[in-house]
Amino acid sequence: MAYQAEISRSNPSMFLFLIDQSGSMQDKFGGGGGRKDQAVADAINRLLQNLAIKCAKSEGVRDYYHVGVLGYGANVGPAFGGTLAGKDLVPISTIADSPVEIEERTKKVEDGAGGLVEQKIRFPIWFKPVANGGTPMVQVLNRAQKIIEQWLTQHPDGFPPIIINITDGETTDGDPLKASEQVRALKSSDGNVLLFNVHVSSIEGSKFEFPNTESELPDQFAKLLFKMSSELPDHIRVAAEQEGYRVTGQSRGFVFNADIVSVIRFLDIGTRPSNLR
């Protein structure tokens, strides 16, 4: 069966995040939640921190994953800042050691008496928000394809790379379907590359999460993103079920009209390890 390869330091896997940085990402999420570019940046930074924690052992952070963040807007390319700037993929241990900065933030926690109190936390930043230009989705998918091809030549038997594309609008450089098919056609001995898509919305509307058919999707753009998305492998489908989603063997890694809570849940489910050792 596919998607069963052990993920280890000697046989790592990879995550690649494609982040829409077009001008419209400065708009607010539908129903509130702040600007889309800032909220998505916070979600990715939180995810990077969580991945580092998942890979932490007594002797340090183990390199089970290599991770990349590509932005696409006025420019297309790596979105890490600081000492990681310009790098396509970075081992998770290096990411853990190299935040651009650490902000002090507050979050509300239970006080043990039925109320909430504010607690200060340290929040590492690797990726900052950008919102400028169009939405060159074809270009970023082509860039991702080259990165994945190089990765697979070095790790031909690894757990297949997972690519997560987060966008708020239609592409401005042509039809991305063919480019997405070329990405999903790449494979290791353990299965094809997984491409998941998240559409973030500026307006309130019905959300579509992990659909198994395009028939009820609201427009051609939603149907295009659905076609671009991979079906969920068993371990991610099980994780989605555990979070209360109604999924089937045909459900795809796709969310349409997502708010920031949906984005965070999707990222958590889509990046859960299958067989980490």
Sine and cosine of phi, psi and omega as CSV:
sin_phi,cos_phi,sin_psi,cos_psi,sin_omega,cos_omega
0.00,0.00,0.55,-0.83,0.01,-1.00
-0.97,0.23,0.28,-0.96,0.06,-1.00
0.88,0.48,0.69,0.73,0.03,-1.00
-0.84,-0.55,0.00,1.00,-0.07,-1.00
-0.89,0.45,0.66,-0.75,0.07,-1.00
-0.93,0.38,0.71,-0.70,0.07,-1.00
-0.99,-0.16,0.88,-0.47,-0.06,-1.00
-0.58,-0.82,0.06,-1.00,0.04,-1.00
-0.90,0.44,-0.55,0.84,0.00,-1.00
-0.99,0.10,-0.25,0.97,0.00,-1.00
-0.64,-0.77,0.93,0.38,-0.11,-0.99
-0.97,0.24,0.18,-0.98,0.14,-0.99
-0.88,-0.47,-0.03,-1.00,-0.04,-1.00
-0.63,-0.78,0.50,-0.87,0.17,-0.98
-0.87,-0.50,0.66,-0.75,0.07,-1.00
-0.74,-0.67,0.85,-0.52,-0.01,-1.00
-0.97,-0.24,0.79,-0.61,0.05,-1.00
-0.96,-0.28,0.91,-0.42,-0.17,-0.99
-0.91,-0.42,0.89,-0.46,0.10,-1.00
-0.87,0.49,0.85,-0.53,0.05,-1.00
-0.87,-0.49,0.47,0.88,0.01,-1.00
-0.93,0.36,0.24,-0.97,-0.06,-1.00
-0.85,0.53,-0.53,0.85,-0.04,-1.00
-0.95,0.33,-0.19,0.98,0.03,-1.00
-0.95,0.32,-0.14,0.99,0.09,-1.00
-0.99,0.15,-0.14,0.99,0.06,-1.00
-0.94,0.34,0.29,-0.96,0.02,-1.00
-1.00,0.10,0.48,-0.88,0.16,-0.99
-0.87,0.50,0.57,-0.82,0.12,-0.99
-0.87,0.50,0.74,-0.67,-0.01,-1.00
0.99,0.14,0.21,0.98,0.02,-1.00
0.99,-0.12,-0.17,-0.98,0.02,-1.00
0.98,-0.21,0.13,0.99,0.06,-1.00
0.99,0.10,0.01,-1.00,0.00,-1.00
-0.91,0.41,0.59,-0.81,-0.05,-1.00
-0.90,0.43,-0.66,0.75,-0.05,-1.00
-0.90,0.44,-0.66,0.76,0.01,-1.00
-0.94,0.34,-0.67,0.74,-0.02,-1.00
-0.91,0.42,-0.65,0.76,0.03,-1.00
-0.92,0.38,-0.66,0.75,0.05,-1.00
-0.86,0.50,-0.68,0.73,0.04,-1.00
-0.88,0.48,-0.66,0.75,-0.02,-1.00
-0.90,0.43,-0.67,0.75,0.01,-1.00
-0.92,0.38,-0.69,0.73,0.02,-1.00
-0.89,0.46,-0.64,0.77,0.04,-1.00
-0.90,0.43,-0.64,0.77,0.02,-1.00
-0.90,0.43,-0.69,0.73,0.02,-1.00
-0.87,0.50,-0.66,0.75,0.05,-1.00
-0.89,0.45,-0.69,0.72,-0.01,-1.00
-0.91,0.41,-0.62,0.78,0.05,-1.00
-0.88,0.47,-0.67,0.75,0.03,-1.00
-0.89,0.46,-0.64,0.77,0.01,-1.00
-0.91,0.41,-0.66,0.75,0.02,-1.00
-0.87,0.49,-0.53,0.85,-0.06,-1.00
-1.00,-0.07,0.05,1.00,-0.05,-1.00
-0.99,0.14,0.75,-0.66,0.12,-0.99
-0.81,-0.58,0.00,-1.00,-0.10,-0.99
-0.86,0.50,-0.53,0.85,-0.03,-1.00
-1.00,-0.01,-0.03,1.00,0.01,-1.00
0.72,-0.69,-0.16,-0.99,-0.02,-1.00
-0.99,0.10,0.84,-0.55,0.00,-1.00
-1.00,0.03,0.61,-0.79,-0.09,-1.00
-1.00,0.08,0.93,0.37,0.10,-1.00
-0.96,0.27,-0.42,0.91,-0.06,-1.00
-0.74,-0.67,0.52,-0.85,0.30,-0.95
-0.92,-0.40,0.66,-0.75,-0.17,-0.98
-0.76,-0.65,0.63,-0.77,0.09,-1.00
-0.73,-0.68,0.46,-0.89,0.11,-0.99
-0.76,-0.65,0.90,-0.43,0.07,-1.00
-0.96,-0.29,0.79,-0.61,0.11,-0.99
-0.99,-0.13,0.50,-0.87,0.09,-1.00
-0.62,-0.79,0.84,-0.54,-0.01,-1.00
-0.22,-0.98,-0.88,-0.48,0.11,-0.99
-0.88,0.47,-0.48,0.88,0.07,-1.00
-0.77,-0.64,0.38,-0.93,0.06,-1.00
-0.83,-0.56,0.84,-0.54,0.02,-1.00
0.26,-0.96,-0.06,-1.00,-0.04,-1.00
-0.84,0.54,0.63,-0.77,-0.09,-1.00
-0.94,-0.34,-0.05,1.00,0.07,-1.00
-0.88,0.48,0.48,-0.88,0.09,-1.00
-0.94,-0.34,-0.07,-1.00,0.07,-1.00
0.88,0.47,-0.66,-0.75,-0.06,-1.00
-0.94,0.33,-0.22,0.98,0.02,-1.00
-1.00,-0.07,-0.04,1.00,-0.07,-1.00
-0.84,0.55,0.71,-0.71,0.04,-1.00
1.00,0.05,-0.08,1.00,-0.04,-1.00
-1.00,-0.03,0.74,-0.67,0.01,-1.00
-0.96,0.29,-0.75,0.66,-0.02,-1.00
-0.73,-0.68,0.62,-0.79,-0.05,-1.00
-0.68,-0.73,0.72,-0.69,0.08,-1.00
-0.85,0.52,0.57,-0.82,-0.09,-1.00
-0.89,0.46,-0.50,0.86,0.03,-1.00
-0.92,0.39,-0.60,0.80,0.04,-1.00
-0.93,0.37,-0.64,0.77,0.07,-1.00
-0.87,0.50,-0.72,0.69,-0.02,-1.00
-0.85,0.53,-0.55,0.84,-0.07,-1.00
-1.00,0.01,-0.07,1.00,-0.23,-0.97
-0.72,-0.69,0.71,0.71,0.10,-1.00
-0.91,0.41,0.48,-0.88,0.07,-1.00
-0.91,0.41,-0.67,0.75,0.02,-1.00
-0.33,-0.94,0.22,-0.98,0.08,-1.00
-0.83,-0.56,0.90,-0.44,0.00,-1.00
-1.00,0.00,0.47,-0.88,0.15,-0.99
-0.99,-0.15,0.87,-0.49,-0.01,-1.00
-0.82,-0.57,0.12,-0.99,0.05,-1.00
-0.85,-0.53,0.55,-0.84,0.14,-0.99
-0.67,-0.74,0.42,-0.91,0.00,-1.00
-1.00,-0.01,0.74,-0.67,0.01,-1.00
-0.76,-0.65,0.37,-0.93,0.02,-1.00
-0.91,0.40,0.63,-0.77,-0.03,-1.00
-0.99,-0.11,0.05,1.00,0.01,-1.00
1.00,0.08,-0.07,1.00,-0.01,-1.00
-0.82,-0.57,0.37,0.93,0.04,-1.00
1.00,-0.01,0.02,1.00,0.00,-1.00
-0.90,-0.44,-0.12,-0.99,0.01,-1.00
-0.82,-0.58,0.59,-0.81,0.10,-1.00
-0.76,-0.65,0.41,-0.91,0.03,-1.00
-1.00,0.07,0.69,-0.72,0.00,-1.00
-0.81,-0.59,0.72,-0.70,0.02,-1.00
-0.98,0.18,0.68,-0.73,0.02,-1.00
-0.75,-0.66,0.38,-0.92,0.09,-1.00
-1.00,-0.10,0.82,-0.58,-0.11,-0.99
-0.86,-0.52,0.97,-0.23,-0.01,-1.00
-0.95,0.31,0.60,-0.80,-0.03,-1.00
-0.87,-0.49,0.84,-0.54,0.11,-0.99
-0.91,-0.41,-0.38,0.92,-0.19,-0.98
-0.67,-0.74,0.84,-0.54,-0.05,-1.00
-0.96,-0.29,0.45,-0.89,-0.05,-1.00
-0.94,0.34,0.59,-0.81,0.08,-1.00
-0.64,-0.77,0.63,-0.78,0.04,-1.00
-0.55,-0.83,0.99,-0.14,-0.08,-1.00
-0.28,-0.96,0.75,-0.67,0.11,-0.99
1.00,-0.07,-0.27,-0.96,-0.05,-1.00
-1.00,0.00,-0.41,-0.91,-0.07,-1.00
-0.77,-0.63,0.97,0.25,-0.05,-1.00
-0.98,0.19,0.95,0.30,-0.10,-0.99
-0.94,0.35,-0.58,0.82,0.03,-1.00
-0.89,0.46,-0.69,0.72,-0.03,-1.00
-0.89,0.46,-0.68,0.73,-0.04,-1.00
-0.94,0.33,-0.56,0.83,0.07,-1.00
-0.91,0.41,-0.62,0.79,0.06,-1.00
-0.91,0.41,-0.62,0.78,0.05,-1.00
-0.91,0.42,-0.67,0.75,0.03,-1.00
-0.89,0.46,-0.64,0.77,-0.01,-1.00
-0.86,0.52,-0.68,0.73,0.00,-1.00
-0.91,0.42,-0.65,0.76,0.02,-1.00
-0.90,0.44,-0.69,0.73,-0.02,-1.00
-0.92,0.40,-0.68,0.73,0.00,-1.00
-0.85,0.52,-0.68,0.73,0.02,-1.00
-0.91,0.41,-0.66,0.76,0.02,-1.00
-0.87,0.49,-0.71,0.70,-0.08,-1.00
-0.93,0.37,-0.48,0.88,0.08,-1.00
-0.92,0.40,-0.48,0.88,0.00,-1.00
-1.00,-0.01,-0.38,0.92,-0.06,-1.00
-0.70,-0.72,0.90,0.43,-0.12,-0.99
-0.93,0.36,-0.32,0.95,-0.06,-1.00
-0.93,-0.38,0.25,0.97,-0.05,-1.00
-0.99,0.14,0.21,-0.98,0.15,-0.99
-0.86,0.50,0.74,-0.68,-0.12,-0.99
-0.85,0.53,0.61,-0.80,0.06,-1.00
-0.84,0.54,0.56,-0.83,0.08,-1.00
-0.92,-0.40,0.82,-0.58,-0.01,-1.00
-0.92,-0.40,0.78,-0.62,0.01,-1.00
-0.85,-0.52,0.89,-0.45,-0.02,-1.00
-0.98,-0.22,0.83,-0.55,0.02,-1.00
-0.90,-0.44,0.87,-0.49,-0.08,-1.00
-0.62,-0.78,0.38,-0.92,0.05,-1.00
-0.89,-0.46,0.08,1.00,-0.05,-1.00
-0.33,-0.94,0.08,-1.00,-0.03,-1.00
-0.96,0.29,0.49,-0.87,0.00,-1.00
-0.89,0.46,0.49,-0.87,0.01,-1.00
-0.92,-0.39,0.13,0.99,-0.03,-1.00
-0.77,-0.64,0.59,0.81,0.06,-1.00
0.94,-0.33,-0.05,-1.00,-0.05,-1.00
-0.99,0.17,0.88,-0.48,-0.05,-1.00
-0.99,0.11,-0.03,1.00,-0.10,-0.99
-0.88,0.47,-0.74,0.68,-0.02,-1.00
-0.88,0.47,-0.68,0.73,0.01,-1.00
-0.89,0.46,-0.62,0.79,0.02,-1.00
-0.93,0.37,-0.61,0.80,0.02,-1.00
-0.91,0.42,-0.60,0.80,0.02,-1.00
-0.92,0.38,-0.59,0.81,0.06,-1.00
-0.92,0.40,-0.73,0.69,-0.06,-1.00
-0.95,0.32,-0.32,0.95,0.03,-1.00
-0.98,0.22,-0.32,0.95,0.04,-1.00
-0.93,0.37,0.52,-0.85,-0.04,-1.00
-0.37,-0.93,0.42,-0.91,0.23,-0.97
-0.99,-0.16,-0.06,-1.00,0.04,-1.00
-0.93,0.38,-0.19,0.98,-0.05,-1.00
-0.99,-0.17,-0.03,1.00,0.02,-1.00
0.63,-0.77,0.13,-0.99,-0.02,-1.00
-0.97,0.24,0.43,-0.90,0.13,-0.99
-0.84,0.54,0.62,-0.78,0.02,-1.00
-0.98,-0.20,0.81,-0.58,0.05,-1.00
-0.88,-0.47,0.89,-0.46,0.03,-1.00
-0.92,-0.39,0.50,-0.87,-0.04,-1.00
-0.77,-0.63,0.67,-0.74,0.05,-1.00
-0.81,-0.59,0.86,-0.51,0.09,-1.00
-0.99,-0.17,0.83,-0.55,0.02,-1.00
-0.97,-0.23,0.63,-0.77,-0.21,-0.98
-0.91,-0.42,0.52,-0.86,0.11,-0.99
-1.00,-0.08,-0.18,0.98,-0.05,-1.00
-0.84,-0.55,0.46,-0.89,0.06,-1.00
-0.96,0.27,0.68,-0.73,0.01,-1.00
-0.16,-0.99,0.07,-1.00,0.00,-1.00
-0.91,0.41,0.72,-0.70,0.07,-1.00
-1.00,-0.01,0.57,-0.82,0.09,-1.00
-0.84,-0.55,0.90,-0.43,-0.12,-0.99
-0.84,-0.54,0.84,-0.54,0.01,-1.00
0.80,0.60,0.77,0.63,0.00,-1.00
-0.93,0.36,0.41,-0.91,0.05,-1.00
-0.94,-0.34,0.04,1.00,0.06,-1.00
-0.44,-0.90,0.41,-0.91,0.02,-1.00
-1.00,0.01,-0.06,1.00,-0.20,-0.98
-0.88,0.47,-0.53,0.85,-0.04,-1.00
-0.99,-0.16,0.03,1.00,0.00,-1.00
-0.94,0.33,0.53,-0.85,-0.25,-0.97
-0.98,0.22,-0.39,0.92,-0.07,-1.00
-0.40,-0.91,0.05,-1.00,-0.05,-1.00
-0.92,0.40,-0.53,0.85,0.02,-1.00
-0.92,0.40,-0.69,0.72,0.05,-1.00
-0.88,0.48,-0.67,0.75,0.00,-1.00
-0.92,0.40,-0.57,0.82,0.06,-1.00
-0.90,0.44,-0.74,0.67,0.01,-1.00
-0.89,0.46,-0.59,0.81,0.08,-1.00
-0.87,0.50,-0.73,0.68,-0.01,-1.00
-0.90,0.44,-0.49,0.87,0.00,-1.00
-0.97,0.24,-0.22,0.98,-0.16,-0.99
-0.99,-0.12,0.57,-0.82,0.03,-1.00
-0.98,0.19,0.48,-0.88,0.19,-0.98
-0.92,0.39,0.49,-0.87,-0.03,-1.00
-0.95,0.30,0.79,-0.61,0.17,-0.98
-0.93,0.37,0.27,-0.96,-0.15,-0.99
-0.82,0.57,-0.70,0.71,-0.11,-0.99
-0.93,0.37,-0.53,0.85,0.04,-1.00
-0.98,0.22,-0.58,0.81,0.07,-1.00
-0.88,0.48,-0.67,0.74,0.04,-1.00
-0.89,0.45,-0.67,0.74,0.03,-1.00
-0.88,0.48,-0.64,0.77,0.03,-1.00
-0.91,0.42,-0.66,0.75,0.05,-1.00
-0.88,0.48,-0.66,0.75,-0.01,-1.00
-0.90,0.43,-0.43,0.90,0.04,-1.00
-1.00,0.01,0.07,1.00,0.09,-1.00
1.00,-0.09,0.09,1.00,0.04,-1.00
-0.98,0.20,0.55,-0.83,0.09,-1.00
-1.00,-0.05,0.96,-0.29,-0.07,-1.00
-0.79,-0.61,0.35,-0.94,0.05,-1.00
-0.76,-0.65,-0.03,-1.00,0.04,-1.00
-0.92,0.39,-0.22,0.98,0.02,-1.00
-0.97,-0.25,0.03,1.00,-0.01,-1.00
-0.91,0.42,0.60,-0.80,-0.04,-1.00
-0.93,-0.36,0.40,-0.92,0.02,-1.00
-0.98,0.20,0.98,0.22,-0.14,-0.99
-0.48,-0.88,0.71,-0.70,0.11,-0.99
-0.75,-0.66,0.72,-0.69,0.00,-1.00
-0.86,-0.51,0.66,-0.75,-0.04,-1.00
0.90,0.43,0.68,0.73,-0.04,-1.00
-0.98,0.20,0.61,-0.79,0.24,-0.97
-1.00,-0.08,0.00,-1.00,-0.12,-0.99
-0.92,0.40,-0.55,0.84,0.04,-1.00
-0.89,0.46,-0.67,0.74,0.03,-1.00
-0.90,0.43,-0.63,0.78,0.02,-1.00
-0.88,0.48,-0.73,0.69,-0.03,-1.00
-0.89,0.46,-0.70,0.71,0.00,-1.00
-0.90,0.43,-0.65,0.76,-0.01,-1.00
-0.90,0.44,-0.70,0.71,0.01,-1.00
-0.88,0.47,-0.64,0.77,0.01,-1.00
-0.90,0.44,-0.72,0.69,-0.01,-1.00
-0.92,0.39,-0.69,0.72,-0.09,-1.00
-0.94,0.33,-0.26,0.97,-0.03,-1.00
-0.91,-0.42,0.25,0.97,0.06,-1.00
-0.96,0.29,0.70,-0.71,-0.05,-1.00
-0.94,0.35,0.47,-0.88,0.03,-1.00
-1.00,-0.03,-0.74,0.68,-0.15,-0.99
-0.51,-0.86,0.95,0.31,-0.11,-0.99
-1.00,0.03,0.78,-0.62,0.02,-1.00
-0.76,-0.65,0.00,0.00,0.00,0.00
